[in-house]
Amino acid sequence: MCQDQHSIYMRRCIELALKGRLHAAPNPMVGAVIVHGERIIGEGFHTCCGMPHAEVNAIHSVREADRPLLHHSTLYVSLEPCAHYGRTPPCALLIQRTGIPRVVIGCVDPFAKVAGRGISMLREAGVEVTVGVLEEECKWLNRRFVTAQTLHRPYVTLKWALSADGFIDRWRDDDAEPAARLSTEASLMHVHALRATHSAILVGHRTLCIDHPTLNVRHWVGPQPQPVVLGRVAEDELPRGWRAYADIDTMMHDLHKAGCQSLLVEGGTQTLQSFIDRGLWDEAYTELSPQLLQSGVPGPRMPVGVTARCETAFGAHLLHYTNA
């Protein structure tokens, strides 16, 4: 089969994997497709941690009349099949026992208990294995999982809204004065969609004190992230269920140890800038508001040479940065 056909089926794997974006964590998102000739006879994705993996769901989706075709089919999967016993048995063992002769893999699983072992198990059983089809796209799909496994810290996303003249808020001498409203009702859906796909969400101490944010998911559907505040916070200032950390290093270590794979940082400027200055960020979104504030709190400054893509989400104009 030619590389173009491999890519077509791997793109379908990625599409399927994204169906698990809200509930697969802390497991990676994975999609799988079984192809006989040029016909897809089975497909599946990992729906939720603790539930069957994508390969299992794909094999079980094959109709009874098509099951004899498995011995002459190719299994495509966006991430290397697991090779260990966890909450579920090894997928590599199931593939081997099912008799599927060929497996095409998007990228290697960086999880220490897999990390090439699934590929080795399949090859030792005589399965023809191809690795690296749409590899970068498959890695990007699970960038938060990959970062947690390889860098041993949460994947960090920064987000802020910016006025047309470069401010994130007006100056507020009175803490009771409301913040400048730079996001629209529609663009708030983008913010809350981001929240739903992150394990934790962070603001600085001043933002907590003057804005009293809830940091929950209201304008989207999905799990609630863990609220976190950075700074020295008195016990009576800390809302129920929040975590407080005095410094970034301790916070990143503790969040990773607790299984947090991704952190969304929403403000304020000083907190955002502290992550930027340390190079401790992976993605950043700036929502560009058409409003003019004339004066106020300047937005964070990105490093010289860092470029952004212009994107649109829910009617909002965004600058999307990646820290390569």
C-alpha positions in Angstrom: 0.0 0.0 0.0 1.4 3.4 -0.9 2.3 6.1 1.6 -0.7 8.3 0.5 -3.1 5.6 1.4 -1.3 5.1 4.7 -1.8 8.8 5.4 -5.5 8.7 4.6 -6.2 5.9 7.1 -4.0 7.5 9.7 -5.9 10.8 9.4 -9.0 8.8 10.1 -7.3 7.4 13.3 -6.6 11.0 14.4 -10.2 12.0 13.7 -11.4 9.1 15.8 -8.9 9.8 18.6 -10.2 13.4 19.0 -13.6 12.0 20.1 -11.9 11.1 23.4 -10.4 14.5 24.0 -12.6 15.3 27.1 -12.4 11.9 28.9 -9.4 9.9 27.8 -7.0 11.7 30.1 -4.7 10.8 31.8 -4.5 8.3 29.1 -3.6 9.5 25.6 -6.2 10.0 22.8 -5.9 7.1 20.4 -7.8 6.1 17.3 -7.6 2.8 15.3 -8.9 1.7 11.9 -8.9 -1.8 10.4 -8.6 -2.0 6.6 -9.2 -4.9 4.2 -8.3 -4.0 0.6 -9.6 -0.5 0.4 -12.5 -1.0 2.8 -12.6 -0.1 6.4 -14.1 -3.0 8.3 -13.6 -1.8 11.8 -12.7 1.3 13.8 -12.6 2.6 17.3 -11.1 5.1 19.8 -10.2 5.2 23.4 -13.3 6.7 25.2 -12.3 6.9 28.8 -9.4 6.0 31.2 -10.0 2.5 32.4 -12.1 1.5 29.4 -11.0 -0.6 26.4 -8.3 0.9 24.2 -8.8 2.0 20.6 -7.4 -1.3 19.1 -9.8 -3.4 21.2 -12.8 -1.3 20.2 -11.8 -1.4 16.5 -11.4 -5.2 16.6 -14.7 -5.7 18.4 -16.5 -3.4 15.9 -15.8 -5.8 13.0 -19.0 -7.5 11.9 -19.2 -11.2 12.3 -19.3 -11.7 8.5 -16.1 -9.7 8.1 -14.1 -11.4 10.9 -12.4 -13.9 8.6 -11.0 -10.9 6.8 -8.9 -9.9 9.9 -6.2 -12.4 8.9 -5.7 -10.4 5.6 -6.1 -6.9 7.0 -4.1 -3.9 8.2 -4.6 -2.2 11.6 -3.8 1.5 11.7 -3.4 3.1 15.1 -2.2 6.6 16.0 -0.1 5.5 19.0 1.9 2.4 19.6 -0.2 -0.5 21.0 0.4 -1.0 24.7 2.5 -4.0 25.8 1.8 -4.2 29.6 -1.0 -5.2 31.9 -2.6 -2.2 33.5 -6.3 -1.7 33.9 -6.7 -3.6 30.6 -4.6 -6.4 29.0 -1.9 -5.6 26.4 -3.3 -4.5 23.0 -0.2 -5.9 21.2 -1.1 -9.3 22.6 -4.7 -9.0 21.4 -3.6 -8.0 17.9 -1.2 -11.0 17.8 -4.0 -13.4 18.9 -6.5 -11.9 16.5 -4.2 -12.8 13.6 -3.9 -9.3 12.0 -0.8 -9.6 9.9 0.1 -5.9 9.4 0.1 -2.9 11.8 0.8 0.8 10.8 1.6 3.1 13.8 1.6 6.8 13.9 4.2 7.3 16.7 5.9 5.5 19.5 4.3 5.7 23.0 6.7 7.6 25.3 5.1 6.0 28.4 8.0 4.1 30.1 6.0 0.8 30.3 5.5 0.8 26.5 8.2 2.9 24.7 8.9 0.5 21.8 7.9 -2.7 23.7 4.6 -3.0 21.8 6.4 -2.7 18.5 8.9 -5.4 19.6 6.2 -7.7 20.8 4.3 -7.5 17.4 7.5 -8.0 15.3 8.6 -10.9 17.4 5.2 -12.5 16.7 5.8 -12.1 13.0 3.5 -9.1 12.5 4.7 -6.6 9.8 5.0 -3.2 11.6 5.4 0.2 10.0 6.1 3.2 12.3 6.0 6.9 11.7 3.1 7.6 9.4 2.0 11.2 10.1 4.3 11.0 13.1 4.4 14.7 14.0 0.6 15.0 13.7 0.2 12.0 16.0 2.6 13.5 18.5 0.8 16.9 18.4 -2.5 15.1 19.1 -1.1 13.9 22.4 1.3 16.8 23.1 0.1 17.1 26.7 0.6 13.4 27.4 4.0 13.4 25.6 5.2 16.4 27.6 4.2 14.8 30.9 6.0 11.6 30.0 9.2 13.1 28.6 9.7 16.4 30.5 8.0 15.3 33.7 5.9 18.4 34.0 2.5 19.6 32.9 2.1 21.0 29.4 1.6 24.8 29.8 -0.8 26.9 27.8 -1.0 30.6 28.3 -4.1 32.6 27.5 -5.0 36.3 27.7 -7.3 38.8 25.9 -5.7 42.0 24.6 -7.3 45.3 23.7 -6.5 46.9 20.3 -4.1 49.2 22.0 -2.2 46.5 23.9 -3.8 46.3 27.4 -5.3 43.4 29.2 -7.3 45.5 31.7 -7.8 49.1 32.8 -6.1 50.4 35.9 -8.3 49.7 38.9 -7.6 51.7 42.0 -10.8 50.3 43.6 -10.8 46.5 43.8 -14.6 46.6 43.5 -14.4 48.0 40.0 -15.1 45.3 37.4 -12.4 44.2 34.9 -12.5 45.4 31.4 -14.7 43.1 29.3 -12.5 42.2 26.3 -14.0 38.8 25.5 -17.4 38.4 23.9 -20.1 35.8 24.9 -19.0 33.8 21.8 -15.3 34.0 22.4 -15.8 32.8 26.0 -16.7 29.5 24.5 -13.2 29.2 23.2 -11.8 30.0 26.7 -14.0 27.4 28.3 -13.3 24.8 25.7 -9.6 25.3 26.6 -10.4 24.9 30.3 -12.3 21.7 29.6 -9.2 20.1 28.0 -6.7 21.1 30.7 -6.1 19.3 34.0 -5.5 22.5 36.0 -6.0 26.3 35.6 -3.9 29.0 37.2 -4.2 32.7 38.1 -2.0 34.9 40.3 -2.8 36.1 43.8 -3.9 39.6 42.7 -6.3 38.2 40.1 -7.8 36.0 42.8 -8.3 38.9 45.2 -9.7 41.5 42.8 -11.6 39.3 40.3 -12.7 36.4 42.5 -12.8 34.0 39.5 -14.5 30.7 39.6 -12.2 29.2 36.9 -14.8 26.6 36.0 -16.3 25.4 32.7 -19.6 27.1 32.2 -19.8 28.0 28.5 -18.7 24.6 27.2 -19.2 20.9 28.1 -16.4 19.0 29.8 -14.6 18.2 33.1 -13.8 20.9 35.6 -10.0 21.7 35.9 -8.3 22.0 39.2 -8.2 25.7 40.2 -4.7 26.9 41.3 -3.4 30.2 42.6 0.3 31.3 42.5 1.4 33.5 45.4 1.3 33.6 49.2 -2.3 33.3 50.0 -3.9 33.4 53.5 -6.0 30.4 54.5 -9.1 32.5 54.6 -8.5 33.9 51.1 -8.3 30.5 49.4 -11.6 29.3 48.0 -12.7 25.7 48.8 -11.1 23.2 46.5 -8.3 25.4 45.3 -4.6 24.8 45.7 -2.1 27.5 46.4 1.6 27.6 45.7 4.2 30.2 46.6 6.5 29.4 43.7 6.4 27.9 40.2 8.9 25.1 40.8 7.1 23.6 43.7 3.8 24.0 41.9 5.0 22.3 38.7 6.6 19.4 40.7 3.5 18.8 42.8 1.0 19.1 39.9 3.0 16.5 37.9 3.3 14.2 40.9 -0.5 14.5 41.3 -1.0 13.3 37.7 -1.8 16.7 36.2 -0.7 16.7 32.5 -1.7 20.2 31.5 -1.9 23.6 33.0 -3.8 26.6 31.6 -2.5 30.0 32.8 -5.0 32.8 32.5 -3.4 35.7 34.3 -2.6 38.3 35.3 0.2 39.9 33.3 2.9 39.3 36.0 2.0 35.6 36.3 1.9 35.1 32.5 5.2 37.0 32.1 6.9 34.9 34.7 6.2 31.8 32.6 7.2 33.5 29.4 10.5 34.8 30.9 11.4 31.3 32.1 10.6 29.7 28.7 8.1 27.5 30.7 5.3 27.4 28.2 4.3 25.3 25.2 1.4 27.1 23.6 -0.1 30.6 24.0 -3.4 32.2 22.8 -3.9 36.0 22.6 -7.5 37.0 21.9 -7.4 40.3 20.0 -10.3 42.6 21.1 -11.3 45.5 18.9 -11.8 47.6 22.0 -9.6 50.6 22.9 -8.8 51.1 26.6 -6.5 54.2 26.1 -4.5 53.2 29.1 -4.2 50.3 31.6 -2.3 47.2 32.4 0.0 46.2 29.5 -0.2 42.7 28.1 2.6 40.2 28.4 5.5 40.5 26.0 6.5 37.4 24.0 10.2 36.8 23.3 11.8 38.4 20.2 11.6 36.0 17.2 8.6 34.1 18.4 5.9 34.2 15.7 2.2 33.4 15.8 -0.5 32.1 13.5 -3.6 34.1 13.1 -6.7 32.0 13.8 -10.4 32.5 14.3 -12.5 30.6 16.9 -16.1 31.4 17.7 -15.8 34.7 16.0 -12.7 35.7 18.0 -9.5 36.7 16.3 -6.5 34.9 18.0 -2.8 34.8 17.8 -1.6 31.3 18.4 2.0 30.8 19.5 3.9 27.5 19.9 7.2 27.2 21.8 9.1 24.9 19.5 
